[in-house]
Amino acid sequence: MENTVRTSFPTSVSAAEMTAAAQDYTARGWTIAETANGICLITDEDVAGIEVSGKLAGDVRRFLRANNLSGPVIEIPGAERREIHLVTGLRKAAMAIEALREAGVTVHADGAGIALPPTHISAAGAAQWSVSPAEARWLPPVVAIAAAVRSAAARARRRNGDTLTSVAC
């Protein structure tokens, strides 16, 4: 017996809601593409996404909130917590991007697509705004997310009893 793979998922989102969302995203200057399941943000030099997961996602959100650096955040459904922070400023942040990748964070850039709410992603559900663009005061620069990841990683090392040592010359 042949197994079929579902490529689109049932959704309770009306066409009018999808159209309104697409118009809002376009009004923000974002490049979008409509798919069978919803709307994708096409990353470019003005907007990209930084995806963090698990405990790191919670630690990054706390750092950003505490430092008034929060921007739009998309929650991705699934067994593990996954969030995509929309950011700007990738052109001048090569070192920050490299540090994020070394920390195991996914950087969505250079034409990559990011599912925007209310896009249905899987049987687990649809992408949702944790912090909507209307609630956010800005699109933070990627270096803000890099600082949050660096801080969360340092805090995790301290929790685990790892100590950093320095050697002065």
N, CA and C atoms as a LAMMPS dump frame, in Angstrom:
ITEM: TIMESTEP
0
ITEM: NUMBER OF ATOMS
507
ITEM: BOX BOUNDS ff ff ff
-5.0000000000000000e+02 5.0000000000000000e+02
-5.0000000000000000e+02 5.0000000000000000e+02
-5.0000000000000000e+02 5.0000000000000000e+02
ITEM: ATOMS id mol type element x y z
1 1 1 N 0.839 -1.177 0
2 1 2 C 0 0 0
3 1 3 C 0.887 1.245 0
4 2 1 N 0.55 2.185 -0.799
5 2 2 C 1.353 3.401 -0.949
6 2 3 C 0.959 4.434 0.101
7 3 1 N 1.974 5.04 0.747
8 3 2 C 1.721 6.131 1.696
9 3 3 C 1.697 7.438 0.942
10 4 1 N 0.688 8.249 1.225
11 4 2 C 0.627 9.555 0.584
12 4 3 C 1.153 10.605 1.545
13 5 1 N 1.743 11.624 0.997
14 5 2 C 2.275 12.722 1.796
15 5 3 C 1.389 13.934 1.559
16 6 1 N 0.853 14.488 2.623
17 6 2 C -0.004 15.662 2.518
18 6 3 C 0.868 16.897 2.32
19 7 1 N 0.539 17.683 1.314
20 7 2 C 1.315 18.89 1.056
21 7 3 C 0.579 20.157 1.459
22 8 1 N -0.68 20.046 1.731
23 8 2 C -1.409 21.185 2.273
24 8 3 C -2.26 20.673 3.419
25 9 1 N -2.599 21.54 4.321
26 9 2 C -3.25 21.148 5.544
27 9 3 C -4.545 21.922 5.703
28 10 1 N -5.507 21.31 6.366
29 10 2 C -6.748 22.04 6.58
30 10 3 C -6.491 23.247 7.465
31 11 1 N -7.209 24.303 7.217
32 11 2 C -7.023 25.505 8
33 11 3 C -8.362 26.177 8.23
34 12 1 N -8.483 26.85 9.348
35 12 2 C -9.716 27.566 9.625
36 12 3 C -9.574 29.045 9.291
37 13 1 N -8.476 29.41 8.669
38 13 2 C -8.227 30.803 8.311
39 13 3 C -8.971 31.11 7.015
40 14 1 N -9.757 32.147 7.04
41 14 2 C -10.532 32.509 5.856
42 14 3 C -9.644 33.195 4.827
43 15 1 N -10.142 33.221 3.604
44 15 2 C -9.419 33.906 2.533
45 15 3 C -9.292 35.393 2.848
46 16 1 N -10.324 35.951 3.471
47 16 2 C -10.282 37.377 3.818
48 16 3 C -9.188 37.652 4.851
49 17 1 N -9.04 36.766 5.841
50 17 2 C -7.989 36.934 6.847
51 17 3 C -6.607 36.819 6.205
52 18 1 N -6.468 35.868 5.291
53 18 2 C -5.187 35.677 4.615
54 18 3 C -4.854 36.905 3.767
55 19 1 N -5.854 37.445 3.068
56 19 2 C -5.65 38.633 2.243
57 19 3 C -5.275 39.834 3.103
58 20 1 N -5.959 40.005 4.227
59 20 2 C -5.654 41.124 5.131
60 20 3 C -4.231 41.011 5.663
61 21 1 N -3.826 39.792 6.029
62 21 2 C -2.458 39.591 6.529
63 21 3 C -1.454 39.919 5.428
64 22 1 N -1.697 39.442 4.213
65 22 2 C -0.783 39.699 3.097
66 22 3 C -0.666 41.202 2.835
67 23 1 N -1.777 41.912 2.89
68 23 2 C -1.747 43.364 2.675
69 23 3 C -0.962 44.074 3.776
70 24 1 N -1.129 43.623 5.022
71 24 2 C -0.377 44.217 6.134
72 24 3 C 1.12 44.012 5.944
73 25 1 N 1.52 42.81 5.577
74 25 2 C 2.94 42.519 5.394
75 25 3 C 3.521 43.326 4.233
76 26 1 N 2.769 43.441 3.154
77 26 2 C 3.221 44.222 2.005
78 26 3 C 3.342 45.701 2.369
79 27 1 N 2.393 46.207 3.164
80 27 2 C 2.434 47.609 3.602
81 27 3 C 3.67 47.886 4.453
82 28 1 N 4.198 46.877 5.116
83 28 2 C 5.414 47.019 5.914
84 28 3 C 6.672 47.018 5.042
85 29 1 N 6.496 46.793 3.757
86 29 2 C 7.637 46.772 2.849
87 29 3 C 8.27 45.404 2.724
88 30 1 N 7.606 44.37 3.237
89 30 2 C 8.155 43.023 3.181
90 30 3 C 7.812 42.385 1.851
91 31 1 N 8.744 41.601 1.322
92 31 2 C 8.489 40.829 0.12
93 31 3 C 7.858 39.519 0.552
94 32 1 N 6.686 39.221 0.002
95 32 2 C 5.993 37.998 0.396
96 32 3 C 5.649 37.167 -0.831
97 33 1 N 5.368 35.907 -0.579
98 33 2 C 4.887 34.992 -1.609
99 33 3 C 3.732 34.206 -1.007
100 34 1 N 2.682 34.035 -1.768
101 34 2 C 1.557 33.235 -1.298
102 34 3 C 1.786 31.795 -1.709
103 35 1 N 1.533 30.873 -0.772
104 35 2 C 1.703 29.445 -1.02
105 35 3 C 0.361 28.754 -0.795
106 36 1 N 0.325 27.459 -1.023
107 36 2 C -0.908 26.694 -0.793
108 36 3 C -1.314 26.735 0.674
109 37 1 N -0.349 26.883 1.572
110 37 2 C -0.634 26.853 3.005
111 37 3 C -0.721 28.228 3.645
112 38 1 N -0.337 29.272 2.922
113 38 2 C -0.383 30.598 3.524
114 38 3 C 0.547 31.588 2.858
115 39 1 N 1.305 32.302 3.705
116 39 2 C 2.151 33.4 3.234
117 39 3 C 3.585 33.199 3.714
118 40 1 N 4.528 33.412 2.818
119 40 2 C 5.951 33.332 3.174
120 40 3 C 6.597 34.701 3.026
121 41 1 N 7.412 35.05 3.999
122 41 2 C 8.276 36.218 3.897
123 41 3 C 9.503 35.781 3.108
124 42 1 N 9.843 36.524 2.088
125 42 2 C 11.063 36.253 1.331
126 42 3 C 12.127 37.189 1.89
127 43 1 N 13.139 36.61 2.518
128 43 2 C 14.17 37.419 3.166
129 43 3 C 14.99 38.17 2.117
130 44 1 N 15.457 39.34 2.523
131 44 2 C 16.272 40.168 1.643
132 44 3 C 17.239 40.975 2.506
133 45 1 N 17.826 41.999 1.947
134 45 2 C 18.809 42.775 2.712
135 45 3 C 18.166 43.619 3.813
136 46 1 N 16.844 43.784 3.771
137 46 2 C 16.161 44.598 4.776
138 46 3 C 15.536 43.806 5.916
139 47 1 N 15.179 42.554 5.681
140 47 2 C 14.557 41.746 6.733
141 47 3 C 14.973 40.283 6.575
142 48 1 N 15.336 39.682 7.704
143 48 2 C 15.76 38.286 7.74
144 48 3 C 15.203 37.664 9.017
145 49 1 N 15.478 36.404 9.229
146 49 2 C 14.977 35.72 10.414
147 49 3 C 16.071 34.949 11.119
148 50 1 N 16.021 34.983 12.452
149 50 2 C 16.963 34.235 13.277
150 50 3 C 16.135 33.229 14.065
151 51 1 N 16.348 31.943 13.827
152 51 2 C 15.564 30.887 14.46
153 51 3 C 16.324 30.279 15.629
154 52 1 N 15.684 30.302 16.79
155 52 2 C 16.251 29.682 17.994
156 52 3 C 15.246 28.665 18.514
157 53 1 N 15.744 27.67 19.216
158 53 2 C 14.846 26.619 19.683
159 53 3 C 15.199 26.183 21.097
160 54 1 N 14.284 25.415 21.675
161 54 2 C 14.486 24.843 22.992
162 54 3 C 14.623 25.876 24.09
163 55 1 N 15.426 25.562 25.084
164 55 2 C 15.643 26.458 26.223
165 55 3 C 16.275 27.772 25.784
166 56 1 N 17.126 27.697 24.777
167 56 2 C 17.77 28.904 24.265
168 56 3 C 16.728 29.93 23.819
169 57 1 N 15.645 29.472 23.213
170 57 2 C 14.6 30.395 22.75
171 57 3 C 14.028 31.192 23.914
172 58 1 N 13.749 30.533 25.023
173 58 2 C 13.223 31.235 26.195
174 58 3 C 14.219 32.205 26.79
175 59 1 N 15.476 31.795 26.853
176 59 2 C 16.522 32.661 27.4
177 59 3 C 16.739 33.902 26.524
178 60 1 N 16.698 33.712 25.217
179 60 2 C 16.867 34.832 24.293
180 60 3 C 15.706 35.803 24.451
181 61 1 N 14.474 35.288 24.532
182 61 2 C 13.306 36.166 24.698
183 61 3 C 13.397 36.976 25.99
184 62 1 N 13.833 36.345 27.092
185 62 2 C 13.961 37.067 28.372
186 62 3 C 14.998 38.177 28.265
187 63 1 N 16.133 37.902 27.643
188 63 2 C 17.18 38.911 27.47
189 63 3 C 16.656 40.089 26.65
190 64 1 N 16.007 39.801 25.539
191 64 2 C 15.507 40.865 24.672
192 64 3 C 14.457 41.715 25.383
193 65 1 N 13.555 41.051 26.1
194 65 2 C 12.513 41.783 26.825
195 65 3 C 13.121 42.652 27.916
196 66 1 N 14.075 42.108 28.681
197 66 2 C 14.706 42.842 29.779
198 66 3 C 15.483 44.057 29.283
199 67 1 N 15.977 43.991 28.072
200 67 2 C 16.78 45.075 27.515
201 67 3 C 16.013 45.915 26.489
202 68 1 N 14.694 45.739 26.446
203 68 2 C 13.823 46.5 25.546
204 68 3 C 14.285 46.404 24.089
205 69 1 N 14.643 45.193 23.681
206 69 2 C 15.138 44.965 22.323
207 69 3 C 14.213 44.083 21.494
208 70 1 N 13.064 43.705 22.044
209 70 2 C 12.168 42.772 21.355
210 70 3 C 11.64 43.347 20.054
211 71 1 N 11.546 42.473 19.081
212 71 2 C 10.929 42.781 17.8
213 71 3 C 9.914 41.703 17.491
214 72 1 N 9.433 41.63 16.267
215 72 2 C 8.468 40.598 15.905
216 72 3 C 9.053 39.195 16.058
217 73 1 N 8.247 38.302 16.648
218 73 2 C 8.677 36.924 16.885
219 73 3 C 7.58 35.977 16.423
220 74 1 N 7.952 35.009 15.587
221 74 2 C 7.027 34.002 15.082
222 74 3 C 7.255 32.715 15.859
223 75 1 N 6.184 32.131 16.401
224 75 2 C 6.258 30.822 17.045
225 75 3 C 5.939 29.759 16.004
226 76 1 N 6.781 28.737 15.947
227 76 2 C 6.607 27.63 15.023
228 76 3 C 6.075 26.437 15.825
229 77 1 N 4.958 25.83 15.407
230 77 2 C 4.388 24.721 16.175
231 77 3 C 5.265 23.474 16.095
232 78 1 N 5.203 22.674 17.127
233 78 2 C 5.951 21.427 17.15
234 78 3 C 6.251 21.002 18.568
235 79 1 N 6.901 19.864 18.705
236 79 2 C 7.21 19.311 20.021
237 79 3 C 8.184 20.185 20.794
238 80 1 N 9.146 20.78 20.087
239 80 2 C 10.138 21.643 20.734
240 80 3 C 9.82 23.106 20.443
241 81 1 N 10.063 23.944 21.417
242 81 2 C 9.847 25.382 21.229
243 81 3 C 10.77 25.889 20.13
244 82 1 N 10.185 26.572 19.145
245 82 2 C 10.95 27.183 18.053
246 82 3 C 10.393 28.561 17.813
247 83 1 N 11.285 29.531 17.706
248 83 2 C 10.893 30.908 17.456
249 83 3 C 11.793 31.502 16.375
250 84 1 N 11.191 32.35 15.549
251 84 2 C 11.958 33.07 14.544
252 84 3 C 11.814 34.558 14.847
253 85 1 N 12.942 35.2 15.118
254 85 2 C 12.992 36.64 15.382
255 85 3 C 13.272 37.342 14.06
256 86 1 N 12.397 38.25 13.675
257 86 2 C 12.642 39.025 12.467
258 86 3 C 13.611 40.154 12.798
259 87 1 N 14.617 40.315 11.949
260 87 2 C 15.697 41.273 12.206
261 87 3 C 16.064 42.026 10.937
262 88 1 N 16.894 43.014 11.127
263 88 2 C 17.45 43.787 10.027
264 88 3 C 18.956 43.917 10.262
265 89 1 N 19.643 44.573 9.342
266 89 2 C 21.059 44.884 9.541
267 89 3 C 22.031 43.766 9.256
268 90 1 N 21.676 42.822 8.402
269 90 2 C 22.591 41.723 8.109
270 90 3 C 23.798 42.136 7.289
271 91 1 N 23.659 43.161 6.465
272 91 2 C 24.778 43.572 5.593
273 91 3 C 26.033 43.913 6.363
274 92 1 N 25.87 44.501 7.543
275 92 2 C 27.028 44.984 8.309
276 92 3 C 27.305 44.122 9.529
277 93 1 N 26.87 42.862 9.501
278 93 2 C 26.982 42.043 10.704
279 93 3 C 27.538 40.65 10.43
280 94 1 N 28.519 40.543 9.571
281 94 2 C 29.077 39.242 9.203
282 94 3 C 29.581 38.469 10.421
283 95 1 N 30.24 39.166 11.351
284 95 2 C 30.767 38.478 12.534
285 95 3 C 29.636 37.983 13.426
286 96 1 N 28.583 38.771 13.584
287 96 2 C 27.431 38.362 14.4
288 96 3 C 26.739 37.154 13.776
289 97 1 N 26.591 37.164 12.469
290 97 2 C 25.948 36.048 11.778
291 97 3 C 26.764 34.773 11.943
292 98 1 N 28.062 34.884 11.795
293 98 2 C 28.938 33.723 11.972
294 98 3 C 28.854 33.19 13.4
295 99 1 N 28.843 34.088 14.376
296 99 2 C 28.731 33.666 15.785
297 99 3 C 27.396 32.968 16.046
298 100 1 N 26.328 33.467 15.442
299 100 2 C 25.021 32.822 15.594
300 100 3 C 25.05 31.407 15.02
301 101 1 N 25.599 31.273 13.849
302 101 2 C 25.672 29.938 13.22
303 101 3 C 26.53 28.994 14.046
304 102 1 N 27.636 29.493 14.596
305 102 2 C 28.494 28.661 15.439
306 102 3 C 27.777 28.229 16.714
307 103 1 N 26.83 29.049 17.178
308 103 2 C 26.056 28.722 18.38
309 103 3 C 24.907 27.76 18.065
310 104 1 N 24.766 27.36 16.803
311 104 2 C 23.724 26.42 16.42
312 104 3 C 22.394 27.053 16.072
313 105 1 N 22.402 28.353 15.867
314 105 2 C 21.189 29.089 15.52
315 105 3 C 21.053 29.1 14.004
316 106 1 N 19.816 29.027 13.51
317 106 2 C 19.569 29.061 12.075
318 106 3 C 19.329 30.501 11.631
319 107 1 N 20.047 30.911 10.602
320 107 2 C 19.895 32.25 10.036
321 107 3 C 19.174 32.104 8.699
322 108 1 N 17.98 32.695 8.608
323 108 2 C 17.2 32.681 7.368
324 108 3 C 17.468 33.998 6.65
325 109 1 N 18.2 33.929 5.548
326 109 2 C 18.587 35.142 4.815
327 109 3 C 18.733 34.826 3.336
328 110 1 N 19.045 35.862 2.572
329 110 2 C 19.386 35.715 1.151
330 110 3 C 18.31 35.005 0.333
331 111 1 N 17.061 35.425 0.493
332 111 2 C 15.982 34.858 -0.31
333 111 3 C 15.286 33.648 0.3
334 112 1 N 15.673 33.254 1.49
335 112 2 C 15 32.133 2.155
336 112 3 C 13.568 32.538 2.493
337 113 1 N 12.676 31.573 2.526
338 113 2 C 11.282 31.835 2.877
339 113 3 C 11.016 31.513 4.337
340 114 1 N 10.234 32.372 4.987
341 114 2 C 9.831 32.173 6.374
342 114 3 C 8.309 32.211 6.42
343 115 1 N 7.699 31.173 6.981
344 115 2 C 6.245 31.123 7.095
345 115 3 C 5.757 32.236 8.013
346 116 1 N 4.858 33.071 7.506
347 116 2 C 4.273 34.146 8.298
348 116 3 C 2.875 33.726 8.758
349 117 1 N 2.498 34.114 9.962
350 117 2 C 1.141 33.816 10.422
351 117 3 C 0.112 34.436 9.48
352 118 1 N -0.934 33.749 9.196
353 118 2 C -1.462 32.511 9.783
354 118 3 C -1.153 31.266 8.96
355 119 1 N 0.011 31.165 8.362
356 119 2 C 0.375 30.024 7.527
357 119 3 C 0.323 28.72 8.313
358 120 1 N -0.33 27.739 7.716
359 120 2 C -0.407 26.404 8.315
360 120 3 C 0.868 25.663 7.943
361 121 1 N 1.611 25.196 8.944
362 121 2 C 2.926 24.608 8.691
363 121 3 C 2.891 23.087 8.648
364 122 1 N 2.203 22.486 9.599
365 122 2 C 2.181 21.03 9.69
366 122 3 C 0.923 20.599 10.423
367 123 1 N 0.82 19.293 10.643
368 123 2 C -0.312 18.782 11.414
369 123 3 C -0.308 19.364 12.828
370 124 1 N 0.856 19.858 13.269
371 124 2 C 0.964 20.455 14.613
372 124 3 C 0.307 21.827 14.68
373 125 1 N 0.09 22.468 13.548
374 125 2 C -0.587 23.761 13.571
375 125 3 C 0.006 24.8 12.651
376 126 1 N -0.329 26.041 12.967
377 126 2 C 0.051 27.182 12.137
378 126 3 C 1.071 28.055 12.849
379 127 1 N 1.835 28.794 12.049
380 127 2 C 2.732 29.804 12.613
381 127 3 C 1.874 30.855 13.3
382 128 1 N 2.359 31.366 14.429
383 128 2 C 1.624 32.378 15.171
384 128 3 C 2.586 33.459 15.616
385 129 1 N 2.064 34.668 15.779
386 129 2 C 2.884 35.743 16.324
387 129 3 C 2.956 35.59 17.83
388 130 1 N 4.149 35.548 18.362
389 130 2 C 4.353 35.639 19.802
390 130 3 C 4.441 37.119 20.162
391 131 1 N 5.134 37.868 19.316
392 131 2 C 5.157 39.33 19.361
393 131 3 C 4.851 39.765 17.931
394 132 1 N 3.697 40.365 17.733
395 132 2 C 3.299 40.755 16.378
396 132 3 C 4.046 42.012 15.944
397 133 1 N 4.119 42.245 14.646
398 133 2 C 4.766 43.473 14.163
399 133 3 C 4.08 44.725 14.706
400 134 1 N 2.773 44.657 14.922
401 134 2 C 2.046 45.812 15.463
402 134 3 C 2.422 46.082 16.919
403 135 1 N 2.78 45.03 17.663
404 135 2 C 3.18 45.178 19.072
405 135 3 C 4.635 45.602 19.217
406 136 1 N 5.449 45.226 18.245
407 136 2 C 6.887 45.506 18.315
408 136 3 C 7.155 46.955 17.915
409 137 1 N 8.116 47.552 18.564
410 137 2 C 8.44 48.941 18.234
411 137 3 C 9.376 49.049 17.046
412 138 1 N 9.981 47.922 16.647
413 138 2 C 10.961 47.964 15.572
414 138 3 C 11.322 46.57 15.107
415 139 1 N 12.115 46.498 14.053
416 139 2 C 12.816 45.28 13.672
417 139 3 C 14.215 45.448 14.248
418 140 1 N 14.579 44.661 15.259
419 140 2 C 15.9 44.861 15.858
420 140 3 C 17.021 44.451 14.909
421 141 1 N 18.198 44.989 15.112
422 141 2 C 19.341 44.559 14.307
423 141 3 C 19.763 43.156 14.73
424 142 1 N 20.334 42.433 13.804
425 142 2 C 20.765 41.066 14.075
426 142 3 C 21.765 41.026 15.235
427 143 1 N 22.54 42.094 15.434
428 143 2 C 23.514 42.092 16.526
429 143 3 C 22.824 42.031 17.893
430 144 1 N 21.575 42.515 17.996
431 144 2 C 20.839 42.415 19.263
432 144 3 C 20.523 40.952 19.577
433 145 1 N 20.133 40.2 18.57
434 145 2 C 19.843 38.774 18.775
435 145 3 C 21.141 38.032 19.082
436 146 1 N 22.215 38.401 18.414
437 146 2 C 23.516 37.774 18.681
438 146 3 C 23.937 38.019 20.131
439 147 1 N 23.718 39.228 20.634
440 147 2 C 24.04 39.531 22.037
441 147 3 C 23.187 38.688 22.977
442 148 1 N 21.925 38.51 22.635
443 148 2 C 21.031 37.699 23.466
444 148 3 C 21.48 36.24 23.489
445 149 1 N 21.873 35.711 22.344
446 149 2 C 22.356 34.322 22.272
447 149 3 C 23.65 34.174 23.062
448 150 1 N 24.544 35.142 22.916
449 150 2 C 25.825 35.101 23.651
450 150 3 C 25.567 35.132 25.159
451 151 1 N 24.656 36.001 25.605
452 151 2 C 24.319 36.101 27.023
453 151 3 C 23.689 34.808 27.541
454 152 1 N 22.772 34.245 26.764
455 152 2 C 22.113 32.997 27.172
456 152 3 C 23.111 31.853 27.261
457 153 1 N 24.037 31.792 26.318
458 153 2 C 25.055 30.74 26.344
459 153 3 C 25.968 30.893 27.558
460 154 1 N 26.347 32.124 27.88
461 154 2 C 27.197 32.369 29.057
462 154 3 C 26.465 31.987 30.336
463 155 1 N 25.186 32.325 30.418
464 155 2 C 24.381 31.972 31.588
465 155 3 C 24.269 30.453 31.729
466 156 1 N 24.106 29.755 30.612
467 156 2 C 24.015 28.294 30.642
468 156 3 C 25.324 27.676 31.128
469 157 1 N 26.444 28.239 30.675
470 157 2 C 27.746 27.726 31.137
471 157 3 C 27.891 27.908 32.637
472 158 1 N 27.457 29.066 33.16
473 158 2 C 27.551 29.312 34.605
474 158 3 C 26.648 28.353 35.377
475 159 1 N 25.446 28.091 34.85
476 159 2 C 24.523 27.15 35.503
477 159 3 C 25.12 25.766 35.574
478 160 1 N 25.862 25.4 34.542
479 160 2 C 26.451 24.066 34.474
480 160 3 C 27.784 23.971 35.196
481 161 1 N 28.205 25.067 35.803
482 161 2 C 29.445 25.044 36.575
483 161 3 C 30.692 25.263 35.763
484 162 1 N 30.546 25.512 34.475
485 162 2 C 31.72 25.799 33.658
486 162 3 C 32.209 27.201 33.977
487 163 1 N 33.474 27.357 34.075
488 163 2 C 34.017 28.694 34.33
489 163 3 C 34.937 29.078 33.18
490 164 1 N 34.936 30.314 32.9
491 164 2 C 35.836 30.832 31.88
492 164 3 C 37.067 31.364 32.571
493 165 1 N 38.193 31.056 32.03
494 165 2 C 39.433 31.579 32.592
495 165 3 C 40.105 32.439 31.54
496 166 1 N 40.797 33.431 32.006
497 166 2 C 41.528 34.263 31.059
498 166 3 C 42.989 34.29 31.501
499 167 1 N 43.82 34.452 30.534
500 167 2 C 45.243 34.534 30.799
501 167 3 C 45.692 35.919 30.394
502 168 1 N 46.12 36.689 31.378
503 168 2 C 46.601 38.046 31.081
504 168 3 C 48.06 37.99 30.696
505 169 1 N 48.445 38.804 29.763
506 169 2 C 49.839 38.846 29.325
507 169 3 C 50.625 39.82 30.162
